Amino acid sequence: MRIKFISLVKSSATPLNKNLLSTISESISAFGDVEVVDTAPDLVHICGKWSSASATPIKHYTNKGVPVVFTSANGLTEQLTTLSCMLAPTVFHCCGPAEARLIKKISPKASIVVIANEKFTSTTDKTTMLRLFNELYVKTYNEHEAHVKEDIQQKLKGVSDEAIKDIIALLLYLKYAYKRETIRQTLLDSLSDTLINSDYDEGAMHKTLSDMRLLSFAASSMALLEEKSHLTEGFMPIASSADKLMKHMTKYII
């Protein structure tokens, strides 16, 4: 999993959780399959104040389809108001139950997880804290992915041909991956393999793509698979189009 850590705390400030993200980012890779990155993250952890300065990057990533964990830099020392509900991360991380109760009061539907900061309590230690954060990241990412795939299946409820459904499900996931600017090579290869090995009616495929308004995206995707994977023209359900969209998608392949 690729994780980006963003601290919105000024270097001159001294909030309670100022060094929390640096502590996590320096050691988290030892607790799971985690890569700390600056670009193309699977998940983002933001630490900042309860303000629009925090709301802006949270919204930026969640709108792209990237799950966000948010930690208040000041914990309970910062006065919260009902305006704080403008913060809408995937998960609120709190350092204690009192903070969690306050957030739940302000935003009853919020997802909240309590993990103590080992710098300010004897109830935990660094190893335990890092293990819990790794579990939080994995759970948050997996649940987000499951939700994305469930939404895709909902869109395909009217498609009866299983081969067509499998192909379009991968196309829709590719569209989602493009939106979040993280297209894995394994996804491209899986889509190529599925197209090559599937037996489907081309007329029905074309109609389904048209009904779902995916013809243009599919044409760009075919060109992408031809250039960056191993799909050849004979296995394409529609003609490829090496257009601007296709060229833009190549920028996000990892």
N, C-alpha and C positions, 0 to 999 in steps of 0.2 A: 504494500500500500504506500502511495506517495502522499506525504503530509507536508503542508506548508504552515509554518508558525508565524503569526503576525502580532508583534507587540506595538500597541499604539501609545505606550507609556513614554513620556519625554525622559531623556537621559538625566535631566536635573531633578525629576520627581522621585519621590520615595514611597510609593504605595506598597501595601502589604505584599502583593503578588508580583512585584516588579520583575523578579528574577525567575519566576516559575517556568515560563516558556523556554528560557535558555537552559534551565536544568533539565527539562524534559527533552528538548531537541538534541542535547549533547549525548544523551544516554538511551533514548527510547529504542534505537535500532537493535540493542542487545536483548530486547524483550519480545521481539516478533519480527515478521517480514515487513519492516518499515524502512522507507527511504525518505529522508528529509530533503525537500525540494523548494525551489523558488518559483518554478513554473509547472504548469499542468498537474495540479494536485488532485488527488482523489478525495481529500478531506482537508479542511482548513481549521486551525485552532487560533482564535483571536483573543487577545487579552487587552482590555481597555476600559475606559470609563463608561458610565451609563449616559451616553450622549449621542448626538447625531454623528459625531466623529467615528463612533463605533458602528452605528446603524448603517452607514454608507457602505463600508466594505462587507458587512454581513449580507446586506441586500444584493450587492454585486455578485457575490459567490452563490448565494442561494438561488438567485434568478437564473444563473447559468446551470443550475442543477448540481452544484457541489455542496455537500453537507458541511455545516459549520458548527463547531463547538465554541461557545463564548464563556470566558472567565472574567468576572469583574475584577479590575485591578485593585480596587479598594475594599472588596468584600462588603461587610455591613457598615463600614465607617462612612460610606457615601450614602446620603439620603436619597431614597428612591421615591418616585412619584408615579402616578398612573401614566404619565407620558413615557415611562420606561418601557411600556408595552410596544413602543415603536421598534424595540430590539426584538428580532424574530429569528434567532439562530435555530438550527436543527435541535441542538441540545444546549441547555444552560449547565455549566459546571459550577458547582458551589463548593466552598471549602468547609462548610459546616451546615448542620440542619436548620439553624435559625435563619441563615441566609436563604436556604431552600424554601422555608415556609413563607418568607416575605415575598419571594418571587412568585410562588404559587398563588399568593393572595392577589398580587397585581395581575398575573397572567395565568389563570386557572388551567388552561389547556397546554401550558408549556411542558416540555420534556426536561426533567431536571435530574442530574446525577451529583451526588455528594462524594468528593474525594478530598481528604484533608491534605493541606500543604505541610509537608514534613518539617519545614523550617519553623513552624509555629505551634507544634503539638508533639506530645510524647506518645500519642496514641497510634502513631504510624512511623514508618521509616522510609528512606528514599527508595529502597528496592520494592517495597509494597506499593508505594505511591505510583511508581513507574509501571508496575505490573497492572495496576488498576486503570491507569490511563491507556495502556495498550489495549486492555479489554474494552474500554469505552470506545476507542477509535474503531476497533474491529466491529463491535456491535452496531455502532452508528452507521458505519459504511455498509455493512451487510444488510441492515434494515432498509437503508436508503435504496440500495440496489434492488432489493426484493420489491420495494414499492414501485420503482421504475418499471421493472419487468411485469409486475401485475397490471400497471396502467397500459402497457403495450398489449398484453393479452386481452384486456377489456376492449381495446380498439379493434381486435381481430375476432371478436365474438361472431361476427356474421360470415366469416370465411370458413367454408367447410372442407376445402382441400388441405390436408395436413402438410403436404410438401410446400404449397404456396404460403401457408401460414408460417412455417418455419423460416422460409426465406425472407418474408416481409417483416417478421419479428426481428431478424438480424438487421435488416435495413432500417427499421425504426430505432433500434438500439444504436446503430451507426449515426443516425441523425441526432440522437441525444448526446452521443460521445462528441460529435462535432460541435454541438452547442456548448458543451463544457470544456472544449478545446483540449481533449485528451483522447486521441484515437490510438488504441493499441494495435500493434502489428498482428497480434494473435487474433483480434476481432476480424481484421481484413482477411486473414488466411482462413478463418473459420467460415466466413461468408463465401469465399471462393470455393472451398471444399463442398459446402452445402449446395451451391449452384451446380457444380460439376457432377455431384453424385445424386441429385434429385431428379425424379421423373414427374413432370408436371405438364399441364396443358398450357401452351404459350398464349393462346387466346384468352383463357381464363386469367392467367397471370397479368396480361396487359390490362384487362378490364378491371381487375382488382386494384392494380396500381393507379389506374385512372380514377376509379371511384374514391380512392383514399388520397387523391391529389399528390401522388408520390412519383409520377412519371419523370418529372424533371430531375428530382433528387436521385432517382434510381439510375437515370442516364449518366449523371455525373459520377455516381458511385461505381458504375461499370467501368468507366475510364480510370477511376482511382484504382480499382482492383486489377485492371490490366497493367497499369504502370507500376504499382507498388506491391502487388501480390502475384498470383500465378493463374489468374483467370484469363481465358482466351475467348475470342469473339464467338466461336461456335457454341459456347456455353452461356452466353448472355441472353436473358429473356427479352431485352430491348437493345437498340443500338446505343453505343456509348457516346458520351459527349464530353470532350476534354475542355470544358468551359472554365470560367472564372471560379465557379464554386468548387470544381474538382481541384484546381490549382491551390485554392485557399485551404481545402481540407488537407492537402499534403503537408502543410505547415504544422499540423497538430499530431502527426504520427509519432508515436514513441515506441 
